[in-house]
Amino acid sequence: MIRTTPDPDPVRARRRKALALAALAVLVPAVALVVLHRRAERPVASPPPPADAGAGAVASATASAVPRCVQGRTAALWIGEASPRPPAPVRPAGAPAGAEMGREGEPPDRDEALAPFAAELGRGACYDGGFAVGVKHQVEGGALAEVALMGLDGAGGRLVSLGRIRGDLGAPLVVAAKGRVVAAMLEPNAGGFALRLASVSADKVAWGAEIDQERDDSLGFDFAIGAERGVVVWDGVTKDGTRAQVMLAAIEPRTLAVAERPRPVSPPGLEAEAPRVVAGEGGFWLGYVVRAPSKKRPTRPAEPAGEAPDGRYPAESIEPAWVELMPLGADGLPRAASRAVTPRDGHVQDFDLAPSEQGAALLAWRDDDTPSGAHGGRLSLVRIEAGGPAQSQVMADDAAHAGAPSLLGGWLTTSAADGRLLLAALGPGGEALDELAPDPVLGEGELLAAGPSSLLLARPAGRGFELAVVSCRRPAGPGGGDTADAGGRPR
């Protein structure tokens, strides 16, 4: 132990103490600055991803900070009640990341959650005049069916009314048809439901056929318009009411009159539902989900009461489901038998279909064996030609990707578990050019349609949506240039 002798002069002792404190006050900050400067010069290593993180999770973490989408300067079209907040953030072209600003230069607020009884949007389409999307809009006394139209640059946004929606039915679907838009919507009638078709051009609506459908628990339908025929498909039930089946009717593309009466097209004895049809080169592609027949599971005395052999309660069990694809001719009628294009022992929850080059089709699906299908699963993509499907690509295989897939031109989209929109660019043949990743401009919105050089984006807020046009940069191709423009069309 070191002993010190106290200074006999107390005044001198206080002076020494004050000088020592002053020296410390100068020395400590100087040393801290030196340490911080040396730390700043060292390269900071990024923490490694978790061991169980998939490739998609890594891409989402790294790519979210690099915006590749830019919103146009044209004001967005608001749908629903009066906007509860300033317009969504806009990053001007050429501005750096983080330069998004709201009204009058104020930083934007976070999007509000979609409120109950909000407006609903259907699938969008790109036609010669711009973008279109079906809308279900709550008004006093009920709901109104509308078609929202806007230019490819986002200008000239307007709503065209299709009339009131009777019953708890969804928003209209729209498709492009030679310079005009064709809309389809369900309406209740004495026998069940009727599917009504309408041609929408500028502010005019011309109604076409009404196709009767039997009353059942499913309201799923789809349609497409080709050069010679249109095709309408829906899932109904067999006459004995024992199983679901896919029905098809062909229509005249100009008058929207019925050309071929409804007929079942799914194979007998199979549970077929959720049809999707798209027009391609020389015909159509029809896809639907097939579910394996339900089998009664044997029980063992040793099992707890109320549980199935696999440990799940009977209500939680999920049977295998796969996607079958059927080629249709230009007349809208089947030209070959359907075939399974996803594994028969899989558990398809959602899928989307899009035409590809040289008469092929692209199929994206989410496979998940959990009963609710709410989180996770595997998201895959495959190209199908006349000879059958090619090798599928796994786009995501982790719990960070939870939404249904959507194919829009040269893009694949889905949603993350936290609500953000994930986007991946596709090549002309359907090959993935990058990984699914979020973008700060897209946020928690939804892409509805792809045009030649832009995409239609919907952002939910409160009890409405805003529609805006965005452009997204695509990754460089093998030759160093862009493989396609922002809308996904090959150059």
C-alpha positions in Angstrom: 0.0 0.0 0.0 1.2 3.5 -0.9 0.8 6.1 1.8 0.8 9.9 1.1 1.6 12.7 3.5 -1.0 15.4 3.7 0.1 18.9 2.6 0.4 21.1 5.7 -0.8 24.2 3.7 -4.6 23.7 2.9 -4.7 26.6 0.4 -1.9 25.1 -1.6 -3.6 21.7 -1.5 -6.8 23.1 -2.9 -4.9 24.8 -5.7 -3.2 21.5 -6.6 -6.5 19.7 -6.6 -8.1 22.3 -8.9 -5.2 22.1 -11.4 -5.5 18.3 -11.5 -9.2 18.4 -12.2 -8.7 20.9 -15.0 -6.1 18.8 -16.6 -8.4 15.8 -16.5 -11.2 17.8 -18.0 -9.0 18.5 -21.1 -7.3 15.1 -21.3 -10.3 12.8 -21.2 -12.2 14.3 -24.2 -9.0 14.3 -26.2 -8.4 10.6 -25.6 -12.0 9.8 -26.4 -11.8 11.6 -29.7 -8.6 9.7 -30.7 -10.3 6.4 -29.8 -13.4 7.2 -31.8 -11.3 8.3 -34.8 -9.4 5.0 -34.8 -12.6 3.0 -34.6 -14.1 4.9 -37.5 -11.1 4.0 -39.6 -11.6 0.3 -39.0 -13.9 -1.6 -41.4 -17.1 -2.6 -39.7 -18.1 -6.2 -40.4 -21.8 -6.9 -41.0 -23.2 -9.4 -38.6 -23.7 -12.8 -40.2 -27.3 -13.9 -41.0 -29.0 -16.4 -38.6 -28.1 -20.0 -39.3 -31.7 -20.8 -40.2 -32.3 -17.8 -42.5 -33.1 -18.6 -46.1 -31.7 -16.8 -49.2 -34.7 -14.7 -49.4 -34.3 -13.4 -45.9 -30.8 -12.3 -46.7 -31.8 -10.6 -49.9 -34.6 -8.8 -48.0 -32.2 -7.5 -45.4 -29.6 -6.2 -47.8 -31.7 -4.9 -50.7 -34.3 -3.0 -48.8 -31.8 -0.1 -48.3 -31.2 0.4 -52.0 -34.4 1.8 -53.7 -34.8 0.7 -57.3 -38.3 2.1 -57.8 -39.3 5.7 -58.4 -42.9 7.1 -58.3 -44.0 9.4 -61.1 -44.7 13.0 -60.4 -48.4 12.8 -61.4 -50.7 13.0 -58.4 -52.1 9.7 -57.2 -55.8 8.7 -57.6 -57.5 8.4 -54.2 -60.2 5.7 -53.9 -62.4 5.5 -50.9 -63.2 8.0 -48.2 -61.3 11.3 -48.0 -57.6 10.6 -47.5 -56.8 10.5 -43.7 -53.2 11.5 -44.3 -51.0 13.4 -46.7 -50.1 11.6 -50.0 -47.6 8.7 -49.8 -43.9 9.6 -49.9 -42.5 10.3 -53.3 -38.8 10.0 -54.2 -38.1 12.3 -57.2 -36.1 10.9 -60.1 -32.4 11.1 -59.4 -32.9 11.8 -55.7 -30.9 9.7 -53.2 -32.3 7.1 -50.9 -34.2 8.7 -47.9 -35.3 11.7 -49.9 -38.9 10.8 -49.8 -41.1 13.7 -48.7 -44.8 14.2 -48.1 -47.0 17.2 -48.4 -45.2 20.6 -48.2 -41.9 19.0 -47.7 -42.8 17.3 -44.4 -41.4 13.8 -43.7 -44.1 11.2 -44.5 -46.0 9.4 -41.9 -46.2 5.6 -41.8 -49.1 4.1 -43.7 -52.2 3.5 -41.6 -53.7 0.1 -41.4 -56.5 -0.8 -43.7 -59.7 -0.1 -41.7 -62.9 -2.2 -41.7 -65.4 -1.5 -44.5 -62.6 -0.1 -46.7 -62.6 0.0 -50.5 -61.6 -3.2 -52.2 -59.5 -3.6 -55.4 -59.6 -6.4 -57.9 -56.8 -7.5 -60.2 -55.6 -4.8 -62.6 -54.8 -4.8 -66.3 -52.8 -2.7 -68.8 -54.6 -1.8 -72.1 -53.9 0.5 -75.0 -55.3 3.5 -73.1 -53.4 2.9 -69.8 -54.2 1.1 -66.6 -57.5 -0.3 -65.2 -58.5 -1.9 -62.0 -61.9 -3.1 -60.6 -63.1 -1.3 -57.4 -65.6 -2.0 -54.7 -66.4 1.3 -53.0 -68.5 1.7 -49.9 -71.1 4.5 -50.3 -74.1 5.5 -48.3 -76.6 2.7 -48.4 -74.4 0.0 -49.8 -71.5 -0.7 -52.1 -70.7 0.5 -55.6 -68.8 -1.3 -58.3 -66.4 0.9 -60.4 -63.5 0.7 -62.8 -60.6 3.0 -62.1 -58.8 4.2 -65.2 -55.6 6.1 -65.5 -52.9 6.8 -68.1 -49.6 4.9 -68.3 -48.0 7.9 -66.7 -50.6 8.2 -63.9 -52.4 11.1 -65.5 -56.2 11.4 -66.1 -57.3 9.2 -63.2 -61.1 8.7 -63.1 -63.7 6.2 -61.9 -66.4 4.7 -64.1 -69.5 3.3 -62.3 -70.9 -0.2 -63.0 -73.7 0.3 -60.5 -74.5 -1.0 -57.1 -73.2 -4.4 -55.7 -76.0 -6.5 -54.3 -74.9 -8.9 -51.6 -71.5 -9.4 -50.0 -69.6 -9.9 -53.3 -66.1 -8.8 -54.3 -64.7 -6.1 -56.6 -65.0 -6.6 -60.4 -62.3 -8.2 -62.4 -60.9 -6.4 -65.5 -58.9 -7.5 -68.5 -57.6 -5.8 -71.6 -59.3 -6.3 -75.0 -58.0 -4.3 -78.0 -58.1 -0.7 -76.8 -60.9 -1.2 -74.2 -61.4 -2.8 -70.9 -63.8 -5.7 -70.2 -65.1 -6.0 -66.6 -66.8 -9.0 -65.0 -68.8 -9.0 -61.7 -71.1 -11.4 -59.8 -74.7 -10.5 -58.9 -77.2 -12.6 -57.0 -80.3 -13.9 -58.8 -83.1 -16.3 -58.1 -81.1 -19.4 -59.0 -77.8 -18.4 -57.3 -75.5 -16.0 -59.0 -75.1 -14.5 -62.5 -71.7 -13.4 -63.9 -72.2 -10.1 -65.8 -69.8 -8.9 -68.5 -69.4 -5.2 -69.5 -67.2 -3.3 -72.0 -65.8 -0.1 -70.6 -64.4 2.5 -73.0 -63.7 6.1 -71.8 -66.8 6.9 -69.7 -69.2 4.5 -71.5 -70.4 1.1 -70.2 -72.0 -1.5 -72.6 -73.3 -4.6 -70.9 -72.9 -8.0 -72.5 -73.8 -11.6 -71.4 -75.1 -12.8 -68.1 -73.9 -16.3 -67.4 -75.9 -18.2 -64.7 -74.0 -20.0 -62.0 -75.4 -22.3 -59.4 -75.4 -21.3 -55.8 -72.5 -22.8 -53.8 -70.0 -21.7 -51.2 -67.4 -20.6 -53.7 -67.4 -17.2 -55.6 -64.2 -17.8 -57.5 -64.1 -17.0 -61.2 -61.8 -15.7 -63.9 -61.8 -14.7 -67.5 -59.6 -13.7 -70.4 -60.2 -12.2 -73.9 -58.3 -13.5 -77.0 -58.4 -12.5 -80.6 -61.1 -14.9 -81.6 -62.8 -15.8 -78.4 -63.1 -15.0 -74.7 -63.1 -17.6 -71.9 -64.9 -17.4 -68.6 -64.2 -20.0 -65.9 -65.5 -20.6 -62.4 -65.7 -23.3 -59.8 -69.1 -24.9 -59.3 -70.4 -28.2 -57.9 -71.4 -31.4 -59.6 -75.2 -32.1 -60.0 -75.1 -34.5 -57.1 -73.4 -31.9 -55.0 -70.5 -34.2 -54.0 -67.5 -32.4 -55.3 -66.3 -29.1 -56.8 -65.6 -28.9 -60.6 -64.3 -26.2 -63.0 -66.8 -24.8 -65.5 -66.0 -23.0 -68.8 -68.0 -20.9 -71.2 -66.7 -19.2 -74.4 -67.8 -15.7 -75.4 -67.6 -13.5 -78.4 -64.9 -10.9 -77.7 -66.7 -8.0 -79.4 -70.3 -8.4 -78.3 -69.5 -10.4 -75.1 -72.3 -12.8 -76.0 -72.1 -16.4 -75.1 -70.5 -18.4 -78.0 -70.2 -21.9 -76.2 -72.6 -22.8 -73.4 -71.0 -23.7 -70.0 -69.5 -27.1 -69.6 -67.4 -28.9 -67.0 -63.7 -29.2 -68.1 -62.0 -30.6 -65.0 -61.5 -34.4 -64.9 -64.4 -36.4 -63.5 -63.9 -37.7 -60.0 -61.4 -34.9 -58.9 -62.0 -32.0 -56.6 -61.1 -29.0 -58.8 -61.4 -25.3 -57.7 -59.8 -21.8 -57.9 -59.5 -21.6 -61.7 -57.2 -19.1 -63.4 -57.1 -18.5 -67.2 -54.8 -16.3 -69.3 -54.6 -15.6 -73.0 -51.4 -16.4 -74.8 -50.1 -17.0 -78.3 -52.6 -19.0 -80.3 -54.9 -19.8 -77.4 -55.3 -19.9 -73.6 -53.9 -21.6 -70.5 -56.3 -22.8 -67.8 -55.0 -23.7 -64.4 -56.8 -24.8 -61.2 -56.1 -26.5 -57.9 -56.9 -30.2 -57.5 -57.4 -31.6 -54.0 -56.9 -35.3 -53.1 -60.1 -37.1 -52.0 -60.5 -36.9 -48.3 -59.6 -40.2 -46.6 -60.8 -41.3 -43.2 -57.9 -41.7 -40.9 -57.8 -44.8 -38.6 -57.5 -44.1 -34.9 -55.6 -46.1 -32.4 -56.7 -46.7 -28.8 -53.4 -45.3 -27.5 -54.0 -41.9 -29.1 -55.5 -39.0 -27.1 -59.2 -38.5 -27.8 -59.9 -36.1 -30.7 -56.4 -36.3 -32.3 -55.5 -37.7 -35.7 -52.6 -40.2 -36.2 -50.3 -37.3 -37.3 -50.8 -35.5 -34.1 -53.2 -32.9 -35.5 -56.9 -32.4 -34.6 -59.2 -33.5 -37.5 -60.1 -29.9 -38.3 -56.4 -29.1 -38.6 -55.5 -31.8 -41.2 -54.7 -30.7 -44.7 -54.9 -33.0 -47.7 -52.5 -32.9 -50.7 -53.2 -30.3 -53.3 -51.6 -29.6 -56.6 -52.0 -27.4 -59.8 -53.2 -28.9 -63.1 -52.8 -27.0 -66.4 -54.9 -27.4 -69.5 -54.2 -25.8 -72.9 -57.1 -24.2 -74.7 -57.3 -23.4 -78.4 -58.0 -20.0 -79.9 -61.7 -21.0 -79.9 -61.6 -21.3 -76.1 -62.1 -25.0 -76.0 -59.8 -27.7 -74.6 -57.2 -29.0 -77.0 -55.5 -31.5 -74.7 -56.1 -33.2 -71.4 -55.0 -31.4 -68.2 -51.8 -32.5 -66.5 -50.3 -32.0 -63.0 -47.5 -29.4 -63.1 -46.7 -29.2 -59.4 -46.0 -32.3 -57.2 -49.1 -34.3 -56.4 -47.9 -34.8 -52.8 -47.6 -31.0 -52.3 -49.9 -28.6 -50.5 -50.6 -25.7 -52.9 -52.1 -22.8 -51.0 -52.0 -20.1 -53.7 -50.9 -19.8 -57.3 -50.8 -17.4 -60.3 -50.5 -17.9 -64.0 -49.1 -15.7 -66.8 -48.4 -16.1 -70.5 -44.8 -16.4 -71.6 -42.9 -16.2 -74.9 -43.5 -18.7 -77.7 -46.8 -19.8 -76.4 -45.5 -21.0 -73.0 -46.9 -20.2 -69.6 -45.3 -19.2 -66.2 -46.7 -20.6 -63.0 -45.9 -19.4 -59.5 -47.2 -21.2 -56.4 -46.8 -21.3 -52.7 -46.7 -24.7 -51.0 -47.4 -24.9 -47.3 -48.6 -27.9 -45.3 -49.9 -25.8 -42.3 -53.7 -25.8 -42.0 -54.0 -22.0 -42.0 -51.3 -21.3 -44.6 -50.7 -18.0 -42.9 -46.9 -17.9 -42.7 -43.9 -19.5 -44.5 -44.0 -22.2 -47.0 -42.0 -22.5 -50.3 -42.6 -20.2 -53.2 -41.6 -21.7 -56.6 -41.7 -20.7 -60.2 -41.8 -22.9 -63.3 -42.2 -22.4 -67.1 -44.6 -24.7 -68.9 -44.5 -25.5 -72.6 -46.5 -27.8 -74.8 -44.2 -30.7 -73.8 -44.6 -30.2 -70.1 -43.1 -28.2 -67.3 -39.4 -27.3 -67.0 -37.2 -27.5 -63.9 -38.9 -25.3 -61.2 -37.0 -22.5 -59.4 -37.4 -22.0 -55.6 -37.8 -18.3 -55.1 -38.3 -18.4 -51.3 -38.1 -21.1 -48.7 -38.4 -19.5 -45.3 -41.0 -18.0 -42.9 -40.2 -14.4 -44.0 -42.4 -14.9 -47.2 -46.0 -15.3 -46.4 -48.2 -13.9 -49.2 -49.7 -15.3 -52.3 -47.6 -14.9 -55.5 -48.5 -12.6 -58.4 -47.0 -12.6 -61.9 -47.1 -9.2 -63.6 -45.3 -9.0 -67.0 -41.6 -9.5 -66.1 -42.1 -9.3 -62.4 -42.9 -11.8 -59.5 -44.3 -10.3 -56.3 -45.4 -11.5 -53.0 -45.7 -10.1 -49.4 -43.4 -10.6 -46.5 -44.6 -11.6 -43.0 -44.3 -8.0 -41.9 -46.5 -6.7 -44.7 -43.9 -5.3 -47.1 -44.2 -6.0 -50.8 -41.4 -8.2 -52.2 -40.3 -7.9 -55.8 -38.1 -10.0 -58.2 -37.4 -9.4 -61.9 -37.9 -12.1 -64.4 -36.2 -12.6 -67.8 -37.9 -13.1 -71.1 -38.1 -16.9 -70.6 -39.3 -16.6 -67.0 -35.9 -17.1 -65.4 -35.3 -15.2 -62.2 -32.9 -12.3 -62.6 -32.6 -11.5 -58.9 -34.1 -12.5 -55.5 -37.3 -11.4 -53.9 -36.6 -8.1 -52.0 -38.6 -5.1 -50.6 -38.3 -1.6 -51.8 -38.9 1.6 -49.7 -41.0 3.2 -52.4 -43.3 0.2 -52.7 -43.6 -0.2 -48.9 -46.6 -2.2 -48.0 -48.4 -1.6 -51.2 -49.6 -4.0 -54.0 -48.6 -4.0 -57.6 -51.7 -4.5 -59.8 -50.6 -4.3 -63.4 -47.5 -3.9 -65.5 -47.2 -1.6 -68.6 -44.5 -1.1 -71.2 -42.5 1.2 -68.9 -44.3 1.5 -65.6 -46.3 -0.4 -63.0 -49.6 0.3 -61.2 -49.2 0.5 -57.4 -52.0 0.5 -54.8 -51.2 1.7 -51.3 -53.8 1.1 -48.5 -54.6 3.7 -45.9 -57.5 4.0 -43.5 -60.6 3.2 -45.5 -59.2 3.7 -49.0 -56.4 3.3 -51.4 -54.3 5.5 -53.5 -53.3 4.4 -57.0 -49.9 5.6 -58.3 -47.6 4.8 -61.2 -44.0 3.7 -60.5 -41.0 2.7 -62.5 -38.6 0.1 -61.3 -35.1 -0.5 -62.4 -34.3 -4.1 -63.6 -30.9 -5.8 -63.1 -28.3 -5.7 -65.8 -28.4 -8.6 -68.3 -25.4 -10.8 -69.3 -24.3 -8.2 -71.8 -24.2 -5.4 -69.3 -27.4 -3.7 -70.3 -30.9 -3.9 -69.0 -32.7 -7.0 -70.0 -36.1 -5.2 -70.2 -37.7 -1.9 -69.4 -39.4 -1.0 -66.1 -42.7 -2.6 -67.0 -41.1 -6.0 -67.6 -41.6 -6.2 -71.4 -38.5 -7.5 -73.3 -36.8 -4.9 -75.4 
